[in-house]
């Protein structure tokens, strides 16, 4: 009988260790279900809002465009500032990273890995003038602007 008790103790100890490991892995699995995985930014790529036009040319074009509910194929999307900000936040999870004296702003998302250059005009209008992929927080903003000729 004493032999059975002696062999039962290691089994109880093993079960305790196994239960602790299961509990630890369960918490990790639960956390991973609610926490976004880190985004691998990859190489930075960018495009202007108008194919065939340089960043400075699109910037100048955007200074005088009317407000439109969606982008036209040959011009950037310009809309009320709140509408553009809301779209960047909700559709791409982007936040403003920096703003420049020429009215341009860089927006970026660690979650999606996207970035957008916006022109903010004095008439409470913003125009999307360029965008790209490969965004990573902490990277020099000039890296993204240079991809579209604005750096």
N, C-alpha and C positions, 0 to 999 in steps of 0.2 A: 504494500500500500504506500509506503514511503517512496518507493521508486516512481509510482504514478504521479505523486505530488511533485516530485523533483522534475519530471519531464513535462508536467503541465505548466510550470512556471516559465520556462523559455517560450512556450507557445503563447502564453498571455503577454509576455514581453514583446514577442514578434507582432502580435495583434495590435498592441499599443503603438508600436512604431509604424505599422502599416496604416492604422487609423490616423495618426498624426500626419503622415505623408499624404494620404487622401485628402485630409482637411486642407493642407497647405496647397495642394494642386487645385482643389476646388475653388479656393479664394483667387488664385492666379487666373483660372479660367473665367471666373465671374468678372474679374477686373478687366481682362482682355476683351470681354464682350461689350463693355461700356467705354473703355478708353481707346481712342484712335491709335492705330499703329503708327510709329514714326514714319514720316514720308521720306523716301529716298529721292532727293531732288533731281539727280541725274544732270545731264548737261543743260546749260541755259540756252534756250532758243527763243526767238522773238520775231514778231511780224508787225508791220504797220497796219492800220485799219483800212488802208486802201492799197491794194496790190499794185506794185509798180511805182509807188511814190515813196520817197525817203521820209524819215521821221520829221525833219524840219519842214518839208513840204506839207505833210499832213497836219502838222501843228499850225501852220499858217492858214491852211484851208479851214480848220476847225474854229478859228477865231471869229469867223463871220457866218457860220452855218446856222440855219434856223433850227428850232426845236423840232424833233421828229420822234414818233413813238417807237420806231425801229430803224436800224441802220439800212441805208441804201447801199447797193453794191459798189458805188463809186464815191462814197463819202462816209465819214465816221458817224457813229451814233451820237447825237447830242440831245439831251433831255434835261429836265429840271434836275438840279443837283441832288435833291433828296431821292429822286427816282433812280439815278445812276448809283448813288451810294448804297441804296437798299438792294439793288440788283447785284452789286459786287459782294455785298455781305451775305445775302441769302443764297445766291446761286453758286458762288465760288468760295464762300467763307473767307473773303479777303478783308484786310484791314489796311488803313493808310499807313505807309511806312515812312514816307518823307514827302515834303512839298518844297518847291523851288520858287524863286522870285518871278520866273516867267509864267507862273500859273500852273505848271505841270505838277502832278502828284504821282507818286509810285504807290500802288496798292499791291499787297501780296498775301498769299495763303500758305501757311505751313501744312495745313491739312490736305489741300488739293495740289499744292506745288505750282499754282498758277500765279501770274503777275500781270498787272494792267497799268498802263500809263494813261492818265486822265488830264485833260486841260480843264481847269476851273476858271470860268469867265466871270466878270463883274456882274453880269445880268442874271445871276443865280442859275446858270446853266453849266453843265459839265459835258465834255465830249470825250469818248474813248478814242484815243489816237494810236494806241499800240497795245499788244498783249503778248504773252508767251508762257513758257513752261520752264521748270527747273528752279523755281523759287525756293530759297532757304533763308530763314531768319538769320540775321547776323552778317550776311554777305553784304559787301559794299553796294549800295544802290546804283552806283555808276555802272556796275556790271550789267544790269538789266537795261538801263538807258542806252548804253553803248551798242547793244544788240540791234537797236532800231535807229541808230545814228543820232541819238539825242544826248550822248554822254561826252 
